[in-house]
């Protein structure tokens, strides 16, 4: 499994922590299931993000731009910054507990991966899959580069809205529709045009109307006069016009008019349809481009005079050099002066914002490099449709099909300096006019300039000395190199042993937001370049939002470093971190206010295990995660509970469960448990351990795959060693694995396997005191058997849940096992057992307690690796077989075959009585140390016998003495069922008058709360306006409070009779 490589630009956020927690849980579970695993770490160079960060740093520290220092020096600065900051991410991943193979850590700008990028581009370009074309792109004015769709945030506006735009002192108004007048040439008639981008009227080259629009059909072919210059603008017909929007007149603007503005300093002429409700085309960009480009070409060719007039009459006299949104204000003022402005009104719209620069994105037609995607998309669609590629949760299959069916060619070029420079070369002739031909014919791709010249010379049938090759200065989209990640990290295009062994991978786990941008493109490239899907399954987790459901954003101050959750941080230090960010002063103040509101006391120390467990517990499939730090803190308390429960239990195990501490073969040491470092242990057979570390532990063997050269090398290494197989049962696991290979390859290992298997089987059969086995002594109480049954249920549920990627169910099951089954019931019950003189019952209870702790820790281990490893090492054993919990077998239904649902029903019945008694005791404020006499009346003999059978459990947990005798006077009556009542003797234990006053006060408070809840529920449109989770919580509160009120009323009635 590969990890989604985080950007090298800074520190990890909670979204990365979620990815790490889920993927590490999957990896650890598979490792404990006996599968050798490889989880490969890596970092992405993050072209735009990294360049922006370093540019801001350069300006902040030296007041220089990248152009001031030049491309070569700027690239050096980025590498320097990467060396300073790059290891921070890996340090965080280690502290979060990621069990990666760190020897394989890679960076997308490493030479090995750069080689793969160049090779992929050259192959695809030679095949015609990559091509160059003028198309509509998302143009970031601040970055002066095309950007991908994922880097464009769509901001919905309901009407007039002021936005802060980089480079402008004042906020810019959006969400308006401006209507103005165009005077028809040689006529008194006027037409009214409406636009959301009034500044583009400076470049208007045509007015488009629908050919069937009766209001304007008589104007088709006529001209209007541009109000600000001596230019005549034709009125043309086009079916693309929406007759329902605005005035149904669409202005067509030549964007070359705006090249004096800051947005188009490097742009070629492009065309913009301003009729849209948004700043982007309302329809498919390719459809948009095709729809108008041929008409404009016709217009230019048919009437060259227009071009001459345009060139002659540029409005340089006033608007020249203005920024686009300053020009907007100036034009509206001038139109108002000339009585040309008709109306400015609110207009709901969507504006595209560059996620990196926060500038408004412009749709421009630019020459860029593209990847043809239609055939690859069809193959990717079929892979999911046939089940060759499985997407989990299945709801995202629909998203996949939508993307694949509506696929467009992928723009892969970026006008940046940081990244993989495009290995394409423009070929020009020396001392010849040949280079004046269409330049697209002379682009070649190659691994070097020399190779490019050779390829071009051969293609054009000219002498190589007659041409020069100039490499494209642009770089590739970061997603291009990321799309190669599943095989580039293993050395592709070279046929390395790693590539043969590890490609394709088993699983890809990532966020659903990059299903298309990363997952689909990896599928495209894997199938195209290697002929295989890069993985068999894709598991998509939800997005992490803050407790209010807001997207994580630096400007909101809610982007949290996982280390701050793990270690805790004060509000003061939290706000100091903002000073190291690139926020402008206004954003900085907003972030401070948000932090002050959300974390008034800072963030409490929660620990790694609590954070990991919380993130996995939140992963209800298909839903976003509204992460509440208080819930994470709650799991920190859960960790404390686990620690204290185990510490308490060890007192009961100490004198029975010991191993020989002088046995050097079993002398294991756990080093630096709390600091996020890995666990180390020593073994006498160092040669065996070394062989296994070198060959087994680092490689991922997949059932159904043929043995690789690595398998053969392992086989040869083990064959030469004198192995004590009793000490190394994982070797048997490896031989078992090899037996799963295809028939033609099994023969290689069959003979050796037949020799070793009988010996290993004999060892297994004669092994005693294995901490994985547990045989009943016959002296177990029903509560002991119930505890084992709960362990068995938890093992089966967790194992299946992780297999199905249902981490919420797995964590909930672990939580319930430890908190409710073990701590609240079994440990409390054992206090009475260990105080008795029944040694047989004590021994049985010790064994059950040991297996519960051992299995409980193993179940938790994938989610909480640190505390479980520490406590696992402290468990006293007669024989230690597995040196670390991470390589011990994960519990499952086969190992834990103690399920007894009848006993579980019996304990549930006893628990119902216990809860009723304890609830009544709480109502009357009776402390635990005060024992009450509880008289049980039961009309059913079978139930009565069951109560007697669990008398000790009920008495222990209900802090009462149970009696089946006739109840005396002065009892509170508790109805458990229609056949069972408990009479709790209160006389002499409470002050009736004082308790009555307390209950009356509590009753009044509950009535007020219930009335308030009912008022909230009765609000008009409550079911529509209030979020479903809030509705659910309010209903639960109402039911609980009404139940509590009824109990208080019953208690008051009893006290009034006493």
N, C-alpha and C positions, 0 to 999 in steps of 0.2 A: 504494500500500500504506500502511495506517495502522499505527502502532506501538501495541501494548497500552500505554495510558498508565499509567506507574508512579504510585504514590501519592506525594503531595506531602509525606508525613510525614517524610521523612528522606533517607538516602543509598541509593544503589543497592546491591544485593547481587549475588552471582554468578549468581543466576537471571536478573536483569535483564541482566547482561553476556552471558549465553548468548543471550537474545532478541536483543540488539543485534548480537552477532557474526553470528548466522545471518541476520537480516534485512538487515544491511549487506552481507553476502556476496552475498545474492540481488540486492540493489539494484545493487551494483557490477558483478556479472556481466551483468545486463540492460543496464546503461549501456554496458559494453564490447561488448555484442552489437549495439550501434547503436540501442537503444531509448531514447527519452527517458523519464526516470523521475521519479516523485514519491514520496518517502517522508516522510510527515507526522508530525512529533513532537507530543507533547502530554502533559499531566499530569492526573491524576485528583484530585479534591478529597478523596476517601477519608473519607467522613462520620464513621464511628465511629472509625477509626484516628486521624484528625486531632484530633477532639474529645477523645479519651482523652489524647493526648500533651499538648495544651494545658491540659487540666484538671490533669494531674499537675504540669505546669510551674507553673501558677497556685498550686497547693497547696504545692509545694516552695518557691516563692519568697515567697509572701504569706500562706500558710496560709488561703486562701480557696477556696470552691467557686464554681462558675459561678453558682449561685443567689444567692450573696452579692453578685455584681456585676451580675447581670441579663443578660437575653438580648442586648440591643443592644450592651452593653459587651463581653460575651464574644465576640460575632461580630467586633467590632473587633480584639480580641486575636488571634483566629485569623488574620485578614487580615494583621495586623502580623507574626505569626510566619511566615506564608506568604511575605511580601515578604523577610524575613530569610533564610529557609531554602530557598525555592522554586527559586532559581537554581542551587543546589548540584547538583541532579539534572542539569540541562542542561549544567552545567560538566563533570560526569562523563561524560555521553554524548559530548560533544565530544572529551574526552581519550581515550575508547575508540575514537574514529575514526568515529563515525556520520556518514554523508554525507546528512544530512537537508536539507530545505529549511527552514532555520531561520526564514525570514520568515513561515512558516505555523504556528509554534509556538502551541499553544492550551492553555487550562485549562478544565476542565469547569464552572467557576463564572464564566467570561467571559460578558459580556452576550449575545453571539451564541449561545452554547450554552444559556444560561438561557432565551432566547426559544424555542429549539427544544424544550426540556423542557416549558415551559408549554403550548406549542401541542400537543405530543404528548398530554399528559395531558388537555387539554380535548377534543380530538378523540375520543380513546378513551373518555372518560367520557360524552360526548354520545351516542356510538354504543352505549353499554352494555357495552363491553369492560372498562372499569374500573368497579368497584362497591365498595360498603362492606358489610362483614359481620363477624359474630362468629365467629371460627374459632380453632382451636388454633394457637399460634405458639411459636417458640423465644423464651423470655423471659430476657433477661440481667438478673439481680437487681442486679448492680453498676452496669450502665449504665442500668437502668430503661427498657429499650427492647426491642422485638422485634429479632431479628437473623436474618440469612439462614442457610441450611443450610451454606454454605461457611465461615461464621464460627463453626461449631460443630465442635470436634474430638472425635471419638469415641475415648475411651480404654478399652481392653479391660483388665479385671481378672480374674485367675484366682481371687481370693479376697480375704481381708482385706488392705486397703491403706490406708495413711495418706496423706492429701493435704493440701497447704497451700492453704487457701481464703482469698481476700482478706477482711480484716476479722476474722479469727480468729487469736488468738495461738497456739493449739495446733492441731496437724494434726487433720483430721476423718477418721474411719474409714468406708470404703466397702467394698463387696464382701461384705456380710453379709446374711443373711436372718433377721429377728426373728419368732419365733412367740410369740403371746400369747393370753390367754383372754378370750372374751366370754361372760358369763352370760346364759342365756335368761331372758326376763321370765316371772315366775310359774312357774318350773320349776327343777328341780335340774340340768338338762342344761347342758352348756357346749360351746361350739364354739371351735376353735383357728384363728386367722387368722395367715397369714404375710405379711410385707411387707418390702420393702427400704427403705421410708421410714416408719419408726415414728412420726416427728413428725407425719405427716399424719393420724394417728388422732384427733387433736383435732377434726378437721373431718369425721369419718366421718358420712355421712348414710344409708348403706345397706350391707348385706352381700349380694353377688351370688353365686348358685350356679347351676350348669348344671341346666336342668330335667330332664335325664335322669340326673343323678347320684343313685344310690340311697342314698348315705350321708347326703344332706342334703334329699331331696325332702320329707320330713315337716316340715321347718322353714319351708318357703316360706310367706310370709304372716304369720309370727310375728315377734317383736321380741326384741332383746337390749338389755341395759342398758349404757349407756356408763359405764365405771368411774370417770371423773373428773368427771362432771357428771350432773345429773338429766335425761338425754336418752334416749329410746327409739328404737332404730335398727331399721328393718324389714329383713327378709330377703326379697330379691326373686330372681326367676328370670331368667336371661339366657343365651342360647346362646353369647355371646361368651366366656364363662368357659372357661379351659383346665383340664380335669380332671386333667391330668398334672403341673401345676406346683404346687409347695408343698403346701398343704392343700386346694387346689381351691376355696378361699373367697376371693372378691375384695372387698376393702373399697373403697367408693366415697366419695371425700372431697370435700367442698365447700371449695374453696380460699379462699372468703371468710373462713373461719376463720383463715386464716394472714395476713390483711391487717395484723395487728399485728406480724408478722415483717417483716424488712427486705426480703424478696423481693417483697412484694405491696403496697407502699405506694400504688400507683396502680391496683391490679387490681380488675376486676369479678369477681363470683362465677364460678368455673370449676370443672371437675370433673376429678378425677385418678384414674386406675385404677392402683393400686399393686401389682397382681399381677405386673407385668412384671419380667423379669430386668434391665431397664435402667430408667433414669429417664425414658425416652421411651416412647411407646406401641409395643407390639411390632408393631402392624399399621399400615396406612395411617392417617395422622392424620385425614383426612376421614372415613374409614370408622369410625374410633374415635369421632369427634365425633358422627356420625350415630347410631352404635350406642347411645350412652348419653344423649344430650341429651334425646331425647323421653321416655325413661323417667323421667328426673329431673324434667322438667316435670310429667309425670303424677303423680309422687310428691308434688311440692310442691302441686299443685292438689288432689290427692285427700286429702291430710292436712295441712291448714294448721297443725294443732297442732304438727306437727314443727318448722315454721319458728318458731312462737312459742316453743317449748321451746328451740330452738337460740339464738334471740336472747336469751332470758331467762337461759340457763345457760352462757354463754360462760365458759371456764375462765380468766377474767381474774385470779382470785385468786392465781395463782402463775406461769402461763406468759405472762401479758400482757407484751408488750414484749420477750420473749426472741427472740434470733436463732434461725433454724430449726434449725441444727445444735447449738446449745446446748440447745434444747428436746429434741432427740433424746436427748442424754445424760441430761437431767433425767427424761424420761419412762421410760427404761429403769431408772434408779435407783428411781423410784417404783413401777414394776411389780414390780421385784425385792422391794421392801419388802412389797407386798401379795400376793405369791405369784401374780402374774398372768403373769409371764414364764416361758415354757416352754423356749425354746431360742434361742440366737444362734449361727448356723453360717456357715461360708464359703459364698459364693454367687458363682460366675462371672457377671460382668455387664459391661455397657458403660455408662459414664457420659458424658453430653455436657458438654463444657467450652467456655466462651466463649473463643475464640482471642484476644480482645482483653483481657478482664479476668481470665481464668483462673478465673472463678467457675463454679459448677455451673449449667447452663441448666435452667430449669423450663418444662415444657409447660403453657401457660396459654391459656384462651380469652379473646381480647381483641377489641375492635372495631378493625378495620384496613381499609386499602384493598387491593384485589386486582385483578389482571389476569386475565381469562379467557384461557386458553391452549390449550384443546382444538383449536379450528379452526386456529389458527396453527401448533400442533405437527403437525397432520395435513399441512399444506402443507409444513412444513419436512422432515418425513419423506419426503414424495413427491419433494421437490427432490433429496435424496440418492439415493433409490431410482432416479430417472430419470437420474441423472448430471448434472443441472443444477448441482448443488453437489457438488464432489469433496472427500472427506476423506482425508488422507494422514497416517499410514499407514492402510491400509484396515481394520486391526483395530479402529479406533475407530468404524467404521460401526455395529458391533454395539452399542457403548455409546450411540451416537446414537439408534438405534432403541429401545433400552430406555428411555431418557429420554423420547423422544417418545410411546411407547406408554403409559408410566406417568405422563404429565404431570399435574400438579396446578396449580391456580390460584396465581398468584405474589403473595405478600404484598409490597407495595411501600412501606408506610409505616414510618417509624422515629420513635421518641420522642426525637429529638435536636434540637439547635439548629443545628448546622452542616450545611448541605446545601441542596438546592433545596426551599424550603418548598412544601408541597402546595397547588396553586392551587384548592383546594376550600373552599367557604364554607358554614357552617351558617346557615340562614335562620331568623330568629325574628321573631315579630310584636310590635309595640309595643302595649302596653295591650290585650292579647288573650290568650285561652286557647288560641288555635290552636297556639302553640308547644309545647303540651303533647302534641300528637299525636306519632305515631312520627317521630322526628327524621330517619330515613333518607330520608323523602319530601322533606325540605327541604334536601338537600345539592345544591349546584350548583357546577360548575367554571367558571372564568372567568379572563381575563387580568388583571382588577383587581376591587376591591371594588365599584366603580360598575357594572361590567359584570355582576357577580354579582347585584346587586340588580335590575338591569333584567331579566335572564334569569328570575330567580325570580318577579318581579312578573308577567311575561308568562305564565309557566307556571301560577301560582296564580290569575291573573286578579284581582290586587289592585293597589292604588296603591303605587308604589315608595316613597313616604314612610311607608308603614305597616309597613315591614320593615327589619330590620338584617341585615347579613351579617358573620359572624365567621369569619375564615380559620382553617383547621385549623392548630394550632401545630406539628404534626409535619412531618417532612421526608421526602423520597423516598429509597428505597433507592438507594445509589450506583450499583448495577447498572442502574438505570433510565436515568440519563443516559449511562452507558457504552454502553447498547444503541443509543443514537442516534448514537454517535460517527462511524460511517462517512459520515453525511450532515450531521450538525449542524456539523461543522467546515467544511463547504463552504457554509454559509449557509442551509440549510433552516430554516424553511419557505419562505423567499424563493426565487424561481427565478433563482438567480445563474448567471453563466457558469461558475463553478467547479463548481457542482453538475451542470450539464449536461455539462461536460467530464470530470469525474472520478468520477461515480457511475454505475454501481457500480464498485468497485475491482477489481483483478485477483486479489489474493491476501491472505489473512489468515494470519499466522504467529504462533503463541502456544503456551503450555504446555497439555498435555492435561488438566490439573486444572481448567481453567475452560471446558471444552468446552460444558457446559450453562450455567453461570452467566453467561458472556459471549457466547460464539459463538452459541449457540442463540437467545439473546434479541436479538442483532443481526439474525439471520435473521428472527425474528418481526417486529421493528419495521420492517425494510427492506421485507419483503413486504407488511405491513399498511399502512404509511404512504406508501410510494412505489411499491408494486406490483412491486418488483424485488428479487432477491437482492442483498445488499450486496457480495458477492465471488463469484468463480467457484470458487476453491479454498481449502481450509483445510489448512495444514500444521501438525501438532502435534509440538512437540519434547518431550523427556523432562524430568523434574524433576532439578534439581541437588541432590545430597546430599553429605555429607562423605566422606572416604576410608573411613570405617567403615560407610557406607550409612545414616547417620542423617539424619533430616530437619533442615534448617537451622533453628536455634532460638537466639534471643538468650540464653536461660537456659543453653544448652549451650556458649555461647561460640564456636560454629562458623559464625556469620553473618559473612562476610568482605566487607569493602569491596573492590571490584575495584581501587581505587587503591592499596590496600596490597599487592596482588599485583603490580601494575605497578611501583610504586616501591620495594617492600620495606618492612618495618617490624620493629622489635625487639620482643621479647616484652614488655618494659617498656612501650613505647608502645602496644602492642596492649591491654594490660590497663588502661592509662590511659583508653582509649576507653570501657571499660565503665562508668566513672564518669559519663559523659554519658548513659547509658541510663536507662531507668525501672525497672530491675530492683530487687527488694527485696534486703535484705542476704543472705539465704540463697541466692537465685538468683545474686547477684553472686559469692559465694564459689564456687558450683558452676561458674560460667562461667570463673572464674580457673583453677580446677583443670583443667578441660577444655583450656583454651588452653595451660597449662603442659605438659600431656601431649602435645598434638598439635603444638605449635610451640615446642619447648624452645629453639630458636635464633632464634625469630621466623620471619618469612616472607621468603625471599630475593627480591631484585629480579628480576623476570621480564620486564618490559616489556609494552607493549600488544599487540604483534604475537604474542608467545608466548602470552599469555592468550587472545586471539581464536582463534588456530590450535588451541590445546588444546581449547577449548570446542567448536569445530566438529568436531574429530577425535573427540570423545566421543559425538557424536550418532548412535550406532547406533540405528536406528529402533525405537521401542517400548520401549526400556530406560531405566531411571533412570541418572543419571550420578553415579557415586561419584568425585568430583573429588579427585585427589591432587595437592597443590601441587608435589610432587617431579616429577610428569610435566610440569607447566607449566614448571618450571625446566629440564627436559630440552629443551623446545622453545625456551627462551631460548638454550641451547647450539646448537640448530639454527640460530637466527638468526645467531649468531656464525659458524657454519660457512658460511652463505650470504654473509655480509659478507666473510669472509676469502677464500672461493673466488672471489668476483667481483673483489676487490682483486688477488688473484693473477693472475686471468685478464686483467685490464686491462693488465698489464705486456706481455702478448703481443699485445694489440690496439692499443696506443697508437700505434705508428708507421704503421699501415695505415688505421685508422679514425678520421678526424678530420673535423670540420666547421669552417666558417669562423666563428670566434668574433666577427669584426667585422660579420657580417651581422646588422643590427639587427632585421630581420624575424624572425629565428630566435633572438633573444637571450632566453632564458627563465631565470627565476630561481625557485628553490625556497626558500620562506621558512619558517623555524621548523618544520622537519620534525619534530623530536623533541618539540615541545611540544603536539602534538595540534591545531595550527592548520592551516587549509586551505592548499592550495598555490595560489599566485598566479603569473600570468605576464602579460607585456605583449605586445600585438600592435598593429601599425601601424593596421590597419583597425578602429579602436575603435568606429566606428559600427555595423559589422557585428557585432562582438562584443557590443555593448550590446543590439542588436536580438535576438540569439540568447539572451543572458542573460535578457532580459525576457520572451521569448515561448517559446523552445524548451526551454531547460534546466530550467525549472520545471514543465513539464506532461507528463502521462503519456498518450501516445497509444496506443490499443489497437486492434489489428487487428480489422476488422469493424465498427468504430463509425463513424458518419457524422461528417463534419467539423463542428467546433463554430465558434462565433463567434471563438474564439481562433485557430483555423486560418486563418480569413479575415483576421484582423488581421495574422498573420505574413505571409501572402501579400502583403498590401498593403505592409507595411513592406519586405519584400525586393525588391518590384517597384521601389520608389523608389530603391534603392541601386545604386551602380555596383560590382558584386561581382566580385572575382577568385576564380572558382570553383575554380581550382587550389589556392588556399589554404584553401578551405572546403568540403571534400568532405562534411562533415556536412549541408550544405544539400541535396546530392543525396540523402542518406539520408532527409531530411524529405520531399522530393518523392516518393521511392519509397514512403514510408509512406502518403502521401496517396493513392497509386494503389491502396491496399488497401481504400479505402472502398467503400461500396455503389454500384451502378451509377448510381442517380439523382443521386448527389452528385459522381461522378467528373468529370462534364462541366465543373464549375466550375473544375477545375484542369487538365483534359486539354490545352487549347491551350498553356498556359504550360509544362507538363511536356514537351510535344513539342518546344518551342523549346529548352529547356535540356538535355534528355537527350543529344542528339547531341554537343553541345559537351563535356559532362562525360565522355561515353564516349571522345571523342577524347583528352581530357586524360589519362584513365586509361591508354589504350593507349600513349601516347607518354611516359609518365612513367618515368624511369629512377632507379636507386639508391633505390627505395622500400624502407625498412627492413622492410617486410612481405613482400618478395619475395626469393627465393633460388634461384639457378640453379646446378646442379652444374657444376664446371669440368672434370670428367673426371679430375682428379688426386687425388680423395678415396681414402683408404685404406678398407678394410672397416670399420675401427674408426670412422672418420668417418661412414660410412654407417649404422653401428650406432647412433651417438649421435643422428643425425637420426631414425632409426626409433624410438628411445625417446622423443624429443620428440614425434613424431607420435602414438605410443601414448598418451603422457600428455595431449596436447591432446584427443584423441578421448575418452579416459576421463573426464577432468575435466569437459569440456563436457557430456557426457551425464549424468555423476553429479550435477552441480549442477542440471541440468534436471529430474532425478528426485528432487531434494532428498536425495541420498545424500552428505552432506558428509564423512562418515567416509571414504568411498572417494576423494573428491576430494582431501582433505588427505593421505591415505596415498600417493596417486599422486604428488602434488607432493613429498612427503618423500622417496620412493624415487628420484625423478628427480634431485633435487639431491644427496642424501647418497650414494646408492649408484652411480647411473649417471654423474653428472657428477664428483663429488668423488673417489669411491673408484676409479673406473676411468678415465674419459676424461681428467681433468686430470693424473692420474699418467702416463698414456700420452703426453700431449702434451709432457711434460718432455723425453722422448727425441726427439720430432719437432722441437721448437724448438732443440734442441742440434745438430741435423744441418745439413748444407749443402744440403738439398733445398728450394729456395725455392718450387717449385711445390706441394710437399706442405705447406709452411708456410702459404702463402696459402689453400689449401683448408681447412686446419685452422683458420685464423683466422676464415674465414667460418662454418664450422660452430660454432666456439666462440661467435661473436657471436650467431648465431641461437639457440643453446641458452640463453645468458644472457638474451637479449631475451624469448624465448618462455617461459622458465622463470619470469622475474619476472612476466610477465603472468598466467601460470597461478596464481601465488601471490597476486597483487594483491588479489582479493576478500577474502582471509583475512588478509593481512599488508600493509595499505596503506602503512604508514610506511616500513619498510625497502625495500620494492619501489619506492616513489616516489623515494626517495633514490638508490638504485642505478640506476634507470632514467635519472635525470637525469645520472648520471655516465658512462653508456655513450657512447663516442665514435661519432658518426655523420657520414656525409658530408652527410646532409640530414635535418633534423628535421621530421617531418610532424605528429606528435601532441604537443602541448605538455605533456601529463601522461599518465602510465600509465593513469589512470582513464578516459580517453576514447580510449585506443588499442584496436584491435580485439582481442577475446579469441580466443586460438588455438583452432582447431577442425580437423577432419579435412580440410576444403577448403583451408585456408591451409597446413596441415602435411601434405602428401601424400607423405611419405617412408617410409612403413611398409614394412619388408622383414623378414618373419618368418624367412626362411631365414638371413639374417645374424645375427638375434637368437639363433637356435638354435646357430649356430656359436660366437658369443661365450659363450653359456651353457656349451657344451662346453669352451671354453678356460678359463672361470671355474672349472669343476670341477677341472681340473688345477691351476690356480693355488691354489685353496683347499686342496687336498691337500698341496701343497708348503709353503704357508705354515703349515698346521697342524703339519706335521712339524718345520718350523723352530722354531715356538713351543714344541713339546714339548722340543726340545733347547736352548731358550733362546738361539737365535742372533739377534743384533741385525740390524736392517735393513741396516746399513752393511757387514755381512759377506756377501759374495756366495758362493753355493754352486754347485757344479757339479751339474747335474741331467741324468742320462742316461735318455732315454726309450726304452723298448722297446714296439713296437706291432706286433701281428700282422695288422692290417687296413690295407691300402695306402691306402684312402680316408681313414681316420682319420689315418694318418701324414702324408698330404699336407695335411690340415687343420691338424695341429699345426705343420707347417713354415710354413703360410700365416700363422698367428698367433703365430709364434715371438717377434717383437718384443714383442707385448703380454704374452705369458706371462713372458718374461724380465724385463720392466719391473715387473710387478706381483708376481712371485714372488721378486724379488731374487735371481735365479739366472741362470746361463749354461746355456742349453739345448744338449744334444748328442744326436744320434741314433746315436752310436757305441756300441760294446760297453762296458758299465760296468766299472770297475775294482773291486778288492777294497776293503772298508772303507766300504761304502755302506749306508744305511738304505733298505729296500725299501718303496715306497708303492704299494699297489694302487689304481688309479683306477677301472678296470673290469676285466672278465675278459679284455680284449684289450690293456689299457694298464697298464704299470707304470713308475714313476719311481724311479730309483736315485739317492738323494741322498748325495753324497760328504761324509762327516763327518770322515774321518781328517785329523788336523792342525788341525781347527777347534774341537774340544771336548776337555775333560778327561773321559775316559770314567768314571773312578772317581767324581769329584764329581757328574757328571750322573746316574750310577746311584743314588747316595745320595739325590739330590733326587727322583728318580722313585719310589724305594721309599717315601719319606715321603709323596709325593703319592698313591701307591697306597693306603696305609693310611687316609689321610684320606677318600678316595673310598669305600672299603669301608664306613667308619663312616656316611657320609652316606647311602649306598644302603640300608644296614640300617635306619637311622632312617626313611627314606621308606617302606620296605616295611612297617615296623611301623605307621606311620600309616595306610597303605592297608588294613591288615588289621584295623583297629578295627571292632567290631560296629556294624552299621547305618551304616557310613561313607558309603555312597551316599545315605543318607536325611538324615543329620544335617549333613554337610559341604556348604557351598554349591558349586554346580556350577563356578564360576570357580576356586575353591580346588582342587577335584578335578582340573580340567584342568591347573592350574599344577603340582600335585604329580606328575601323570603325565608331564608334559613334563620336569620336573626329573629324574625317575627315568630316563627314556630318555636324556637328555643325559649324565647322570653315568655311566650304564652304557656309553655310547659312549666317553666320555672314559677310563673305566677300561680298556676294551679297547685303546685307543690307547697308554695308559701301559704295559700288559702287553707289547704288541708292541715298544715302544721298549726296554723292559728286556731283552727277549730279544735284540734286535739288539746292544745295548751289551755284553751278556755274551759275545757271540761276537767282539767286537773286541779 
